[in-house]
Amino acid sequence: MKTPKRIQPLVDEGLVDEVISQLMSGKEATVYAVRCGDEVRCAKVYKEAIQRSFKKAAQYNEGRKVRSSRRARAMEKGSKFGRKQQEEIWQNAEVDALYKIAEAGVRVPEPFGCYDGVLLMELITDEDGDVAPRLNDVEMSEEQAIEDHLVVMTYVMRMLCVGLVHGDLSEFNVLVDEYGPVIIDLPQAVDAAANNNAKAMLKRDVKNMTNYYSQFAPELSKTHYAEEMWAQFEAGDLHADYELTGQFKQSTKQANVDSVLDEIKAAFEEMQDREEAIAASLED
């Protein structure tokens, strides 16, 4: 097929020898199968922000660190330079996340580098050498659903162990090869400790995956993996070999609202007294 404009520089540099076919086009990128020497890999061409339909991107960017103060100011102002920097951060976030969670024991495509908005990575295939299907296109037995669901929950937990939440996990962002689930699409991965939306995103990720597998194993709908993971994470007790149970007992202890309000009122009165004392001393 004709080489897409964004991939042509990689062909010129000898990183890609041939574009074989387009695999998919989604809300954030278009993915192609490409030949690199004797290997077939995939090239993920990110769409520019103006073309992306990724909802509420600001929620995902919260907490991402920018080392350069100049870059941070430009991004805040929304200048042309700032938008370019924001795009680079968005794209590099996926590469960083892939390396980080792979080391934590999560199955993801192996990245080979990101070049001006094009991510080269491993092409996940099935046992016949064809492109592996998305989970959404896979039928399975109840036993297989229970087994794979636990694998995915373990992957989500291991991501959390290294401080990351996928943020957009669903049956459309998981591939299935002969060895089981493979997590994909991570540019929106968020910092679990620095992003105020991380807990809600974790719960949504787990809910999406549980709802899908529950079609084949209804008993999974009664599990509470997200709550279990987050409680252990907040307590500092979560680790890569933690054995998930899917069980979580909600606290029945009610907050003493009146006591909290009394403390707020007392603090406010104390602040007023200090302000009046300062004003009085200035008048003297």
Secondary structure by P-SEA (a helix, b strand, c coil): ccccccaaaaaaacccccccccccccccbbbbbbbcccbbbbbbbbccccccccccccccccccccccaaaaaaaaaccaaaaaaaaaaaaaaaaaaaaaaaaacccccccccccccbbbbbbbbccccccccccccccccaaaaaaaaaaaaaaaaaaaaaccccccccccccccccccbbbcccccccccccccaaaaaaaaaaaaaaaaacccccccccccaaaaaaaaaaaccccccccccccccccccccaaaaaaaaaaaaaaaaaaaaaaaaaaaac
